[in-house]
């Protein structure tokens, strides 16, 4: 997990498309983003793709004139790093405080409560 790039909130949206569809063209990434949120602009997406390449999160190959992107970092590693960073920044590293906070402030379904109990019992 060392040397993972810091991924911004909007860059996460691009990374999710790449992780789900890799390898994927820039055009397909833009199409997917636009389906999910019509306010996405192609120029913004291309700028963010370039940033992610510079950060080392994405790599690409040229296929004719098309840029085909692939992730150079694993989704699980990025999720773990972002989760750890959030836990440290917001809850001073206390997992129990974080869980208690979300349990108190979010409405959980019976299924979610059951899943949470199971996860706690297994660990």
MOPAC internal coordinates of N, CA, C and O (Angstrom, degrees):
PM7 1SCF
backbone

  N    0.0000 0     0.00 0     0.00 0    0    0    0
  C    1.4406 1     0.00 0     0.00 0    1    0    0
  C    1.5226 1   111.99 1     0.00 0    2    1    0
  O    1.2310 1   119.77 1   176.48 1    3    2    1
  N    1.3018 1   118.04 1    -3.52 1    3    2    1
  C    1.4556 1   121.42 1  -178.62 1    5    3    2
  C    1.5196 1   110.38 1   -66.43 1    6    5    3
  O    1.2310 1   121.21 1   -32.89 1    7    6    5
  N    1.3355 1   115.28 1   147.11 1    7    6    5
  C    1.4571 1   122.71 1   175.43 1    9    7    6
  C    1.5201 1   114.68 1    61.53 1   10    9    7
  O    1.2310 1   120.35 1  -147.27 1   11   10    9
  N    1.3170 1   116.93 1    32.73 1   11   10    9
  C    1.4608 1   119.25 1   174.11 1   13   11   10
  C    1.5229 1   108.59 1   -76.75 1   14   13   11
  O    1.2310 1   120.52 1   -40.06 1   15   14   13
  N    1.3263 1   116.61 1   139.94 1   15   14   13
  C    1.4662 1   118.47 1   179.05 1   17   15   14
  C    1.5249 1   110.98 1   -70.75 1   18   17   15
  O    1.2310 1   121.05 1   -30.24 1   19   18   17
  N    1.3252 1   115.60 1   149.76 1   19   18   17
  C    1.4653 1   120.41 1   172.96 1   21   19   18
  C    1.5157 1   107.01 1   -78.50 1   22   21   19
  O    1.2310 1   120.81 1   -55.63 1   23   22   21
  N    1.3136 1   116.05 1   124.37 1   23   22   21
  C    1.4616 1   121.89 1  -176.40 1   25   23   22
  C    1.5245 1   108.23 1  -109.83 1   26   25   23
  O    1.2310 1   120.75 1   -54.84 1   27   26   25
  N    1.3340 1   116.16 1   125.16 1   27   26   25
  C    1.4606 1   120.96 1  -179.51 1   29   27   26
  C    1.5331 1   110.03 1   -73.60 1   30   29   27
  O    1.2310 1   121.50 1   -10.60 1   31   30   29
  N    1.3154 1   114.74 1   169.40 1   31   30   29
  C    1.4684 1   120.44 1  -178.76 1   33   31   30
  C    1.5314 1   112.02 1   -58.03 1   34   33   31
  O    1.2310 1   120.29 1   134.35 1   35   34   33
  N    1.3304 1   117.05 1   -45.65 1   35   34   33
  C    1.4659 1   119.00 1  -179.58 1   37   35   34
  C    1.5267 1   111.70 1   -72.58 1   38   37   35
  O    1.2310 1   120.26 1   148.47 1   39   38   37
  N    1.3296 1   117.11 1   -31.53 1   39   38   37
  C    1.4680 1   119.87 1   176.35 1   41   39   38
  C    1.5260 1   110.64 1   -65.37 1   42   41   39
  O    1.2310 1   120.32 1   147.68 1   43   42   41
  N    1.3396 1   117.00 1   -32.32 1   43   42   41
  C    1.4764 1   120.07 1   176.61 1   45   43   42
  C    1.5212 1   110.78 1   -57.90 1   46   45   43
  O    1.2310 1   120.18 1   142.03 1   47   46   45
  N    1.3223 1   117.26 1   -37.97 1   47   46   45
  C    1.4687 1   120.19 1  -179.48 1   49   47   46
  C    1.5257 1   110.57 1   -61.82 1   50   49   47
  O    1.2310 1   120.68 1   137.96 1   51   50   49
  N    1.3147 1   116.31 1   -42.04 1   51   50   49
  C    1.4650 1   120.26 1   177.63 1   53   51   50
  C    1.5249 1   110.35 1   -67.15 1   54   53   51
  O    1.2310 1   120.57 1   134.48 1   55   54   53
  N    1.3230 1   116.52 1   -45.52 1   55   54   53
  C    1.4676 1   120.04 1  -179.20 1   57   55   54
  C    1.5299 1   111.03 1   -59.27 1   58   57   55
  O    1.2310 1   119.98 1   140.72 1   59   58   57
  N    1.3247 1   117.65 1   -39.28 1   59   58   57
  C    1.4767 1   120.21 1   179.69 1   61   59   58
  C    1.5309 1   111.05 1   -60.52 1   62   61   59
  O    1.2310 1   120.61 1   140.10 1   63   62   61
  N    1.3257 1   116.43 1   -39.90 1   63   62   61
  C    1.4708 1   120.14 1   177.81 1   65   63   62
  C    1.5218 1   109.39 1   -65.53 1   66   65   63
  O    1.2310 1   120.13 1   134.73 1   67   66   65
  N    1.3121 1   117.36 1   -45.27 1   67   66   65
  C    1.4687 1   120.82 1  -178.71 1   69   67   66
  C    1.5302 1   110.14 1   -64.64 1   70   69   67
  O    1.2310 1   119.92 1   133.86 1   71   70   69
  N    1.3348 1   117.75 1   -46.14 1   71   70   69
  C    1.4652 1   119.62 1   179.05 1   73   71   70
  C    1.5278 1   111.28 1   -60.07 1   74   73   71
  O    1.2310 1   120.00 1   143.31 1   75   74   73
  N    1.3091 1   117.60 1   -36.69 1   75   74   73
  C    1.4695 1   121.14 1  -177.28 1   77   75   74
  C    1.5239 1   112.43 1   -77.11 1   78   77   75
  O    1.2310 1   119.62 1   149.77 1   79   78   77
  N    1.3276 1   118.33 1   -30.23 1   79   78   77
  C    1.4660 1   120.29 1  -169.94 1   81   79   78
  C    1.5225 1   114.63 1  -123.37 1   82   81   79
  O    1.2310 1   119.55 1  -174.94 1   83   82   81
  N    1.2987 1   118.47 1     5.06 1   83   82   81
  C    1.4544 1   123.06 1  -173.03 1   85   83   82
  C    1.5221 1   113.00 1   -56.39 1   86   85   83
  O    1.2310 1   119.50 1   -40.61 1   87   86   85
  N    1.3211 1   118.56 1   139.39 1   87   86   85
  C    1.4569 1   128.19 1    -7.89 1   89   87   86
  C    1.5318 1   110.60 1   -73.68 1   90   89   87
  O    1.2310 1   120.96 1   -32.11 1   91   90   89
  N    1.3293 1   115.76 1   147.89 1   91   90   89
  C    1.4614 1   120.06 1  -173.73 1   93   91   90
  C    1.5277 1   109.40 1  -144.98 1   94   93   91
  O    1.2310 1   121.09 1   -39.20 1   95   94   93
  N    1.3212 1   115.51 1   140.80 1   95   94   93
  C    1.4622 1   120.22 1  -179.66 1   97   95   94
  C    1.5222 1   110.88 1   -76.81 1   98   97   95
  O    1.2310 1   121.47 1   -21.67 1   99   98   97
  N    1.3164 1   114.80 1   158.33 1   99   98   97
  C    1.4631 1   120.29 1   176.33 1  101   99   98
  C    1.5304 1   109.72 1   -58.32 1  102  101   99
  O    1.2310 1   120.54 1   138.82 1  103  102  101
  N    1.3233 1   116.56 1   -41.18 1  103  102  101
  C    1.4710 1   120.31 1  -179.54 1  105  103  102
  C    1.5285 1   110.95 1   -61.79 1  106  105  103
  O    1.2310 1   120.19 1   138.70 1  107  106  105
  N    1.3324 1   117.24 1   -41.30 1  107  106  105
  C    1.4676 1   120.32 1   179.58 1  109  107  106
  C    1.5343 1   111.34 1   -68.82 1  110  109  107
  O    1.2310 1   120.66 1   144.74 1  111  110  109
  N    1.3239 1   116.34 1   -35.26 1  111  110  109
  C    1.4695 1   120.03 1   176.53 1  113  111  110
  C    1.5255 1   109.09 1   -63.00 1  114  113  111
  O    1.2310 1   120.59 1   132.29 1  115  114  113
  N    1.3121 1   116.47 1   -47.71 1  115  114  113
  C    1.4650 1   121.71 1  -179.02 1  117  115  114
  C    1.5288 1   110.14 1   -62.65 1  118  117  115
  O    1.2310 1   120.02 1   137.67 1  119  118  117
  N    1.3336 1   117.57 1   -42.33 1  119  118  117
  C    1.4696 1   120.97 1   177.82 1  121  119  118
  C    1.5289 1   110.86 1   -59.95 1  122  121  119
  O    1.2310 1   120.32 1   134.54 1  123  122  121
  N    1.3283 1   116.99 1   -45.46 1  123  122  121
  C    1.4667 1   120.74 1  -179.12 1  125  123  122
  C    1.5254 1   110.63 1   -64.51 1  126  125  123
  O    1.2310 1   120.40 1   134.71 1  127  126  125
  N    1.3075 1   116.84 1   -45.29 1  127  126  125
  C    1.4715 1   120.33 1   179.21 1  129  127  126
  C    1.5248 1   110.78 1   -60.77 1  130  129  127
  O    1.2310 1   120.47 1   139.04 1  131  130  129
  N    1.3332 1   116.71 1   -40.96 1  131  130  129
  C    1.4638 1   121.13 1  -179.41 1  133  131  130
  C    1.5225 1   112.04 1   -68.00 1  134  133  131
  O    1.2310 1   120.28 1   147.42 1  135  134  133
  N    1.3238 1   117.07 1   -32.58 1  135  134  133
  C    1.4747 1   120.18 1   176.05 1  137  135  134
  C    1.5241 1   110.32 1   -65.63 1  138  137  135
  O    1.2310 1   121.01 1   137.35 1  139  138  137
  N    1.3309 1   115.68 1   -42.65 1  139  138  137
  C    1.4577 1   121.05 1  -178.54 1  141  139  138
  C    1.5249 1   112.23 1   -72.96 1  142  141  139
  O    1.2310 1   120.54 1   147.34 1  143  142  141
  N    1.3373 1   116.56 1   -32.66 1  143  142  141
  C    1.4668 1   121.98 1  -176.56 1  145  143  142
  C    1.5249 1   108.45 1  -152.49 1  146  145  143
  O    1.2310 1   120.48 1   -77.21 1  147  146  145
  N    1.3330 1   116.68 1   102.79 1  147  146  145
  C    1.4676 1   120.59 1  -175.99 1  149  147  146
  C    1.5271 1   114.69 1   -61.08 1  150  149  147
  O    1.2310 1   119.39 1   167.99 1  151  150  149
  N    1.3325 1   118.77 1   -12.01 1  151  150  149
  C    1.4589 1   120.52 1  -179.72 1  153  151  150
  C    1.5320 1   112.83 1   -81.49 1  154  153  151
  O    1.2310 1   120.17 1   172.55 1  155  154  153
  N    1.3451 1   117.28 1    -7.45 1  155  154  153
  C    1.4744 1   119.31 1   177.95 1  157  155  154
  C    1.5188 1   109.37 1   -63.86 1  158  157  155
  O    1.2310 1   120.72 1   -46.98 1  159  158  157
  N    1.3152 1   116.24 1   133.02 1  159  158  157
  C    1.4621 1   122.05 1   178.44 1  161  159  158
  C    1.5321 1   108.62 1  -108.16 1  162  161  159
  O    1.2310 1   119.74 1   -44.34 1  163  162  161
  N    1.3311 1   118.11 1   135.66 1  163  162  161
  C    1.4707 1   120.49 1  -178.77 1  165  163  162
  C    1.5272 1   114.27 1   -54.30 1  166  165  163
  O    1.2310 1   119.80 1   143.00 1  167  166  165
  N    1.3189 1   117.98 1   -37.00 1  167  166  165
  C    1.4668 1   120.38 1  -179.26 1  169  167  166
  C    1.5344 1   109.89 1   -65.27 1  170  169  167
  O    1.2310 1   120.62 1   139.43 1  171  170  169
  N    1.3246 1   116.41 1   -40.57 1  171  170  169
  C    1.4704 1   120.80 1   177.88 1  173  171  170
  C    1.5220 1   110.24 1   -61.94 1  174  173  171
  O    1.2310 1   120.63 1   134.12 1  175  174  173
  N    1.3227 1   116.40 1   -45.88 1  175  174  173
  C    1.4697 1   120.81 1  -179.66 1  177  175  174
  C    1.5296 1   110.17 1   -61.15 1  178  177  175
  O    1.2310 1   120.05 1   135.70 1  179  178  177
  N    1.3199 1   117.50 1   -44.30 1  179  178  177
  C    1.4723 1   120.31 1  -179.63 1  181  179  178
  C    1.5294 1   111.48 1   -65.02 1  182  181  179
  O    1.2310 1   120.44 1   141.95 1  183  182  181
  N    1.3263 1   116.76 1   -38.05 1  183  182  181
  C    1.4655 1   120.24 1   176.39 1  185  183  182
  C    1.5224 1   110.39 1   -61.64 1  186  185  183
  O    1.2310 1   120.68 1   135.32 1  187  186  185
  N    1.3288 1   116.31 1   -44.68 1  187  186  185
  C    1.4596 1   120.43 1  -179.62 1  189  187  186
  C    1.5263 1   111.66 1   -68.31 1  190  189  187
  O    1.2310 1   119.95 1   143.11 1  191  190  189
  N    1.3135 1   117.71 1   -36.89 1  191  190  189
  C    1.4665 1   120.64 1   175.26 1  193  191  190
  C    1.5225 1   110.20 1   -59.88 1  194  193  191
  O    1.2310 1   120.43 1   135.80 1  195  194  193
  N    1.3333 1   116.79 1   -44.20 1  195  194  193
  C    1.4715 1   120.54 1   178.37 1  197  195  194
  C    1.5248 1   111.19 1   -62.60 1  198  197  195
  O    1.2310 1   120.25 1   139.01 1  199  198  197
  N    1.3142 1   117.14 1   -40.99 1  199  198  197
  C    1.4704 1   120.17 1   178.29 1  201  199  198
  C    1.5209 1   110.90 1   -62.65 1  202  201  199
  O    1.2310 1   120.76 1   137.16 1  203  202  201
  N    1.3272 1   116.15 1   -42.84 1  203  202  201
  C    1.4646 1   120.18 1  -179.54 1  205  203  202
  C    1.5274 1   111.52 1   -65.52 1  206  205  203
  O    1.2310 1   120.29 1   146.16 1  207  206  205
  N    1.3272 1   117.05 1   -33.84 1  207  206  205
  C    1.4696 1   120.65 1   175.02 1  209  207  206
  C    1.5277 1   109.04 1   -66.35 1  210  209  207
  O    1.2310 1   119.89 1   133.98 1  211  210  209
  N    1.3347 1   117.81 1   -46.02 1  211  210  209
  C    1.4683 1   121.75 1  -179.77 1  213  211  210
  C    1.5243 1   111.59 1   -62.77 1  214  213  211
  O    1.2310 1   120.52 1   146.28 1  215  214  213
  N    1.3268 1   116.61 1   -33.72 1  215  214  213
  C    1.4669 1   121.07 1   179.54 1  217  215  214
  C    1.5322 1   111.98 1   -76.69 1  218  217  215
  O    1.2310 1   120.50 1   165.62 1  219  218  217
  N    1.3263 1   116.65 1   -14.38 1  219  218  217
  C    1.4567 1   120.18 1  -178.65 1  221  219  218
  C    1.5140 1   114.12 1    88.22 1  222  221  219
  O    1.2310 1   120.21 1  -168.15 1  223  222  221
  N    1.3216 1   117.20 1    11.85 1  223  222  221
  C    1.4604 1   120.94 1   178.90 1  225  223  222
  C    1.5270 1   111.39 1   -83.28 1  226  225  223
  O    1.2310 1   120.85 1   149.54 1  227  226  225
  N    1.3239 1   115.98 1   -30.46 1  227  226  225
  C    1.4643 1   121.71 1  -179.28 1  229  227  226
  C    1.5208 1   110.42 1  -125.19 1  230  229  227
  O    1.2310 1   122.06 1   -29.76 1  231  230  229
  N    1.3168 1   113.67 1   150.24 1  231  230  229
  C    1.4498 1   121.78 1   169.11 1  233  231  230
  C    1.5100 1   107.18 1  -122.85 1  234  233  231
  O    1.2310 1   120.31 1   -12.37 1  235  234  233
  N    1.3064 1   117.01 1   167.63 1  235  234  233
  C    1.4568 1   119.14 1   178.88 1  237  235  234
  C    1.5177 1   110.42 1  -149.25 1  238  237  235
  O    1.2310 1   121.75 1   -21.86 1  239  238  237
  N    1.3137 1   114.25 1   158.14 1  239  238  237
  C    1.4581 1   123.54 1   171.63 1  241  239  238
  C    1.5116 1   107.08 1  -125.50 1  242  241  239
  O    1.2310 1   120.72 1   -27.36 1  243  242  241
  N    1.3158 1   116.22 1   152.64 1  243  242  241
  C    1.4558 1   120.38 1   173.96 1  245  243  242
  C    1.5168 1   108.58 1   -94.85 1  246  245  243
  O    1.2310 1   121.12 1   -50.44 1  247  246  245
  N    1.3166 1   115.47 1   129.56 1  247  246  245
  C    1.4578 1   121.73 1   175.92 1  249  247  246
  C    1.5254 1   105.68 1  -121.07 1  250  249  247
  O    1.2310 1   121.24 1   -89.20 1  251  250  249
  N    1.3126 1   115.24 1    90.80 1  251  250  249
  C    1.4653 1   119.01 1  -170.72 1  253  251  250
  C    1.5170 1   107.36 1    70.16 1  254  253  251
  O    1.2310 1   121.01 1    61.66 1  255  254  253
  N    1.3302 1   115.68 1  -118.34 1  255  254  253
  C    1.4648 1   120.48 1   177.88 1  257  255  254
  C    1.5194 1   112.10 1  -100.64 1  258  257  255
  O    1.2310 1   120.41 1   177.87 1  259  258  257
  N    1.3203 1   116.82 1    -2.13 1  259  258  257
  C    1.4667 1   120.97 1  -176.50 1  261  259  258
  C    1.5239 1   110.93 1   -91.64 1  262  261  259
  O    1.2310 1   121.02 1   -42.64 1  263  262  261
  N    1.3187 1   115.66 1   137.36 1  263  262  261
  C    1.4504 1   121.86 1   172.19 1  265  263  262
  C    1.5261 1   107.58 1   -89.86 1  266  265  263
  O    1.2310 1   121.30 1   -54.18 1  267  266  265
  N    1.3289 1   115.12 1   125.82 1  267  266  265
  C    1.4654 1   120.95 1  -179.97 1  269  267  266
  C    1.5321 1   107.15 1  -113.13 1  270  269  267
  O    1.2310 1   121.20 1   -62.20 1  271  270  269
  N    1.3334 1   115.30 1   117.80 1  271  270  269
  C    1.4618 1   121.21 1  -173.55 1  273  271  270
  C    1.5135 1   112.53 1   -98.84 1  274  273  271
  O    1.2310 1   121.59 1   -30.60 1  275  274  273
  N    1.3243 1   114.57 1   149.40 1  275  274  273
  C    1.4616 1   121.99 1   174.23 1  277  275  274
  C    1.5283 1   107.40 1  -142.24 1  278  277  275
  O    1.2310 1   121.08 1   -30.52 1  279  278  277
  N    1.3224 1   115.54 1   149.48 1  279  278  277
  C    1.4614 1   120.43 1   179.70 1  281  279  278
  C    1.5237 1   109.86 1   -75.85 1  282  281  279
  O    1.2310 1   120.97 1   -42.27 1  283  282  281
  N    1.3208 1   115.74 1   137.73 1  283  282  281
  C    1.4616 1   121.53 1   174.48 1  285  283  282
  C    1.5271 1   111.38 1  -102.62 1  286  285  283
  O    1.2310 1   121.32 1   175.07 1  287  286  285
  N    1.3330 1   115.09 1    -4.93 1  287  286  285
  C    1.4603 1   121.59 1   177.06 1  289  287  286
  C    1.5257 1   107.66 1  -125.54 1  290  289  287
  O    1.2310 1   120.94 1   -31.66 1  291  290  289
  N    1.3167 1   115.80 1   148.34 1  291  290  289
  C    1.4619 1   120.71 1  -179.24 1  293  291  290
  C    1.5197 1   110.31 1   -82.49 1  294  293  291
  O    1.2310 1   121.64 1   -38.18 1  295  294  293
  N    1.3259 1   114.46 1   141.82 1  295  294  293
  C    1.4651 1   120.01 1   179.14 1  297  295  294
  C    1.5240 1   110.95 1   -58.10 1  298  297  295
  O    1.2310 1   120.36 1   134.27 1  299  298  297
  N    1.3186 1   116.91 1   -45.73 1  299  298  297
  C    1.4705 1   120.91 1  -178.25 1  301  299  298
  C    1.5280 1   110.94 1   -59.11 1  302  301  299
  O    1.2310 1   120.04 1   138.37 1  303  302  301
  N    1.3312 1   117.53 1   -41.63 1  303  302  301
  C    1.4601 1   120.84 1   179.23 1  305  303  302
  C    1.5276 1   111.30 1   -63.89 1  306  305  303
  O    1.2310 1   120.48 1   138.26 1  307  306  305
  N    1.3272 1   116.69 1   -41.74 1  307  306  305
  C    1.4667 1   120.49 1   179.62 1  309  307  306
  C    1.5263 1   111.12 1   -68.29 1  310  309  307
  O    1.2310 1   120.23 1   139.58 1  311  310  309
  N    1.3129 1   117.17 1   -40.42 1  311  310  309
  C    1.4682 1   120.65 1   177.37 1  313  311  310
  C    1.5266 1   109.82 1   -62.88 1  314  313  311
  O    1.2310 1   120.32 1   135.93 1  315  314  313
  N    1.3278 1   116.99 1   -44.07 1  315  314  313
  C    1.4666 1   120.50 1   178.99 1  317  315  314
  C    1.5251 1   111.48 1   -61.72 1  318  317  315
  O    1.2310 1   120.28 1   136.89 1  319  318  317
  N    1.3226 1   117.07 1   -43.11 1  319  318  317
  C    1.4660 1   120.57 1  -179.69 1  321  319  318
  C    1.5259 1   111.27 1   -66.26 1  322  321  319
  O    1.2310 1   120.46 1   136.15 1  323  322  321
  N    1.3323 1   116.72 1   -43.85 1  323  322  321
  C    1.4688 1   120.24 1  -179.95 1  325  323  322
  C    1.5252 1   110.76 1   -66.72 1  326  325  323
  O    1.2310 1   120.49 1   141.12 1  327  326  325
  N    1.3272 1   116.67 1   -38.88 1  327  326  325
  C    1.4705 1   120.62 1   178.78 1  329  327  326
  C    1.5110 1   111.28 1   -64.70 1  330  329  327
  O    1.2310 1   120.69 1   135.81 1  331  330  329
  N    1.3173 1   116.28 1   -44.19 1  331  330  329
  C    1.4653 1   120.50 1   179.01 1  333  331  330
  C    1.5217 1   111.19 1   -63.36 1  334  333  331
  O    1.2310 1   120.67 1   137.50 1  335  334  333
  N    1.3176 1   116.32 1   -42.50 1  335  334  333
  C    1.4544 1   121.11 1   179.28 1  337  335  334
  C    1.5292 1   110.50 1   -62.57 1  338  337  335
  O    1.2310 1   120.35 1   135.15 1  339  338  337
  N    1.3227 1   116.94 1   -44.85 1  339  338  337
  C    1.4652 1   122.16 1   178.34 1  341  339  338
  C    1.5212 1   110.63 1   -61.76 1  342  341  339
  O    1.2310 1   120.39 1   133.78 1  343  342  341
  N    1.3185 1   116.86 1   -46.22 1  343  342  341
  C    1.4581 1   121.67 1  -179.68 1  345  343  342
  C    1.5284 1   110.63 1   -59.24 1  346  345  343
  O    1.2310 1   120.17 1   135.38 1  347  346  345
  N    1.3165 1   117.29 1   -44.62 1  347  346  345
  C    1.4660 1   121.27 1  -179.87 1  349  347  346
  C    1.5278 1   111.63 1   -66.90 1  350  349  347
  O    1.2310 1   120.72 1   133.21 1  351  350  349
  N    1.3422 1   116.23 1   -46.79 1  351  350  349
  C    1.4678 1   120.13 1  -176.13 1  353  351  350
  C    1.5229 1   112.88 1   -67.47 1  354  353  351
  O    1.2310 1   120.54 1   134.99 1  355  354  353
  N    1.3190 1   116.58 1   -45.01 1  355  354  353
  C    1.4589 1   120.45 1  -169.86 1  357  355  354
  C    1.5272 1   112.94 1   -93.65 1  358  357  355
  O    1.2310 1   119.95 1   143.80 1  359  358  357
  N    1.3245 1   117.70 1   -36.20 1  359  358  357
  C    1.4651 1   120.95 1  -174.33 1  361  359  358
  C    1.5249 1   112.82 1  -118.34 1  362  361  359
  O    1.2310 1   120.72 1  -161.58 1  363  362  361
  N    1.3309 1   116.23 1    18.42 1  363  362  361
  C    1.4568 1   122.07 1   177.97 1  365  363  362
  C    1.5351 1   111.84 1    51.95 1  366  365  363
  O    1.2310 1   121.03 1  -146.51 1  367  366  365
  N    1.3286 1   115.63 1    33.49 1  367  366  365
  C    1.4553 1   121.34 1   175.88 1  369  367  366
  C    1.5191 1   115.14 1    82.42 1  370  369  367
  O    1.2310 1   119.72 1  -177.95 1  371  370  369
  N    1.3254 1   118.14 1     2.05 1  371  370  369
  C    1.4675 1   120.77 1  -175.95 1  373  371  370
  C    1.5272 1   111.21 1   -90.30 1  374  373  371
  O    1.2310 1   121.16 1   -74.99 1  375  374  373
  N    1.3103 1   115.38 1   105.01 1  375  374  373
  C    1.4614 1   120.71 1   178.98 1  377  375  374
  C    1.5173 1   111.50 1   -64.08 1  378  377  375
  O    1.2310 1   120.22 1   138.71 1  379  378  377
  N    1.3374 1   117.18 1   -41.29 1  379  378  377
  C    1.4682 1   119.51 1  -178.76 1  381  379  378
  C    1.5288 1   111.26 1   -64.13 1  382  381  379
  O    1.2310 1   120.17 1   141.98 1  383  382  381
  N    1.3272 1   117.28 1   -38.02 1  383  382  381
  C    1.4686 1   120.54 1   177.27 1  385  383  382
  C    1.5187 1   110.59 1   -64.88 1  386  385  383
  O    1.2310 1   120.55 1   138.85 1  387  386  385
  N    1.3308 1   116.56 1   -41.15 1  387  386  385
  C    1.4523 1   119.97 1   179.16 1  389  387  386
  C    1.5252 1   111.43 1   -63.84 1  390  389  387
  O    1.2310 1   120.27 1   132.28 1  391  390  389
  N    1.3139 1   117.08 1   -47.72 1  391  390  389
  C    1.4630 1   120.85 1  -179.64 1  393  391  390
  C    1.5248 1   109.73 1   -61.26 1  394  393  391
  O    1.2310 1   120.31 1   134.43 1  395  394  393
  N    1.3330 1   117.01 1   -45.57 1  395  394  393
  C    1.4682 1   120.83 1   179.24 1  397  395  394
  C    1.5297 1   110.76 1   -59.63 1  398  397  395
  O    1.2310 1   120.71 1   138.78 1  399  398  397
  N    1.3233 1   116.25 1   -41.22 1  399  398  397
  C    1.4590 1   120.32 1   179.08 1  401  399  398
  C    1.5320 1   111.03 1   -58.84 1  402  401  399
  O    1.2310 1   120.69 1   130.02 1  403  402  401
  N    1.3236 1   116.28 1   -49.98 1  403  402  401
  C    1.4597 1   119.35 1  -177.69 1  405  403  402
  C    1.5250 1   112.29 1   -68.47 1  406  405  403
  O    1.2310 1   120.43 1   144.92 1  407  406  405
  N    1.3120 1   116.79 1   -35.08 1  407  406  405
  C    1.4658 1   119.73 1   177.67 1  409  407  406
  C    1.5288 1   109.73 1   -65.20 1  410  409  407
  O    1.2310 1   120.18 1   140.44 1  411  410  409
  N    1.3206 1   117.26 1   -39.56 1  411  410  409
  C    1.4644 1   121.73 1  -179.12 1  413  411  410
  C    1.5286 1   112.99 1   -73.75 1  414  413  411
  O    1.2310 1   120.25 1   148.43 1  415  414  413
  N    1.3324 1   117.12 1   -31.57 1  415  414  413
  C    1.4635 1   119.97 1  -171.58 1  417  415  414
  C    1.5250 1   115.05 1  -108.28 1  418  417  415
  O    1.2310 1   120.04 1   179.63 1  419  418  417
  N    1.2882 1   117.53 1    -0.37 1  419  418  417
  C    1.4636 1   120.86 1   178.43 1  421  419  418
  C    1.5211 1   109.02 1  -124.48 1  422  421  419
  O    1.2310 1   120.98 1   -36.39 1  423  422  421
  N    1.3166 1   115.73 1   143.61 1  423  422  421
  C    1.4537 1   119.64 1   176.42 1  425  423  422
  C    1.5205 1   107.88 1   -83.06 1  426  425  423
  O    1.2310 1   120.90 1   -60.46 1  427  426  425
  N    1.3331 1   115.88 1   119.54 1  427  426  425
  C    1.4592 1   121.24 1  -179.25 1  429  427  426
  C    1.5161 1   109.85 1  -101.94 1  430  429  427
  O    1.2310 1   120.87 1   -41.40 1  431  430  429
  N    1.3145 1   115.93 1   138.60 1  431  430  429
  C    1.4611 1   120.56 1   174.40 1  433  431  430
  C    1.5211 1   108.57 1   -76.76 1  434  433  431
  O    1.2310 1   120.70 1   -15.21 1  435  434  433
  N    1.3049 1   116.27 1   164.79 1  435  434  433
  C    1.4677 1   120.68 1   177.96 1  437  435  434
  C    1.5319 1   109.81 1   -59.44 1  438  437  435
  O    1.2310 1   120.66 1   142.14 1  439  438  437
  N    1.3207 1   116.35 1   -37.86 1  439  438  437
  C    1.4642 1   120.37 1   179.02 1  441  439  438
  C    1.5261 1   110.62 1   -64.18 1  442  441  439
  O    1.2310 1   119.87 1   137.87 1  443  442  441
  N    1.3212 1   117.85 1   -42.13 1  443  442  441
  C    1.4592 1   121.22 1   179.78 1  445  443  442
  C    1.5270 1   111.02 1   -65.65 1  446  445  443
  O    1.2310 1   120.22 1   140.21 1  447  446  445
  N    1.3164 1   117.18 1   -39.79 1  447  446  445
  C    1.4691 1   121.02 1   177.77 1  449  447  446
  C    1.5241 1   109.45 1   -62.44 1  450  449  447
  O    1.2310 1   120.80 1   136.72 1  451  450  449
  N    1.3275 1   116.07 1   -43.28 1  451  450  449
  C    1.4686 1   120.95 1   179.25 1  453  451  450
  C    1.5322 1   110.25 1   -62.41 1  454  453  451
  O    1.2310 1   119.98 1   136.20 1  455  454  453
  N    1.3389 1   117.64 1   -43.80 1  455  454  453
  C    1.4652 1   121.90 1   179.18 1  457  455  454
  C    1.5271 1   111.17 1   -64.16 1  458  457  455
  O    1.2310 1   120.59 1   140.46 1  459  458  457
  N    1.3283 1   116.47 1   -39.54 1  459  458  457
  C    1.4625 1   120.92 1   179.51 1  461  459  458
  C    1.5273 1   110.51 1   -66.40 1  462  461  459
  O    1.2310 1   120.56 1   136.05 1  463  462  461
  N    1.3274 1   116.53 1   -43.95 1  463  462  461
  C    1.4764 1   120.15 1   177.21 1  465  463  462
  C    1.5249 1   110.95 1   -59.63 1  466  465  463
  O    1.2310 1   121.23 1   134.73 1  467  466  465
  N    1.3182 1   115.25 1   -45.27 1  467  466  465
  C    1.4602 1   120.21 1  -178.84 1  469  467  466
  C    1.5269 1   110.43 1   -61.56 1  470  469  467
  O    1.2310 1   120.42 1   135.15 1  471  470  469
  N    1.3277 1   116.80 1   -44.85 1  471  470  469
  C    1.4699 1   120.19 1   179.74 1  473  471  470
  C    1.5175 1   111.03 1   -62.87 1  474  473  471
  O    1.2310 1   119.83 1   138.42 1  475  474  473
  N    1.3172 1   117.93 1   -41.58 1  475  474  473
  C    1.4613 1   121.36 1   178.54 1  477  475  474
  C    1.5280 1   111.89 1   -65.12 1  478  477  475
  O    1.2310 1   120.70 1   138.78 1  479  478  477
  N    1.3323 1   116.27 1   -41.22 1  479  478  477
  C    1.4602 1   120.29 1   179.99 1  481  479  478
  C    1.5260 1   111.83 1   -66.56 1  482  481  479
  O    1.2310 1   120.55 1   145.02 1  483  482  481
  N    1.3220 1   116.55 1   -34.98 1  483  482  481
  C    1.4662 1   120.82 1  -178.44 1  485  483  482
  C    1.5270 1   112.01 1   -74.27 1  486  485  483
  O    1.2310 1   120.86 1   159.88 1  487  486  485
  N    1.3048 1   115.96 1   -20.12 1  487  486  485
  C    1.4765 1   118.63 1  -178.41 1  489  487  486
  C    1.4906 1   109.49 1  -113.46 1  490  489  487
  O    1.2310 1   120.10 1   180.00 1  491  490  489

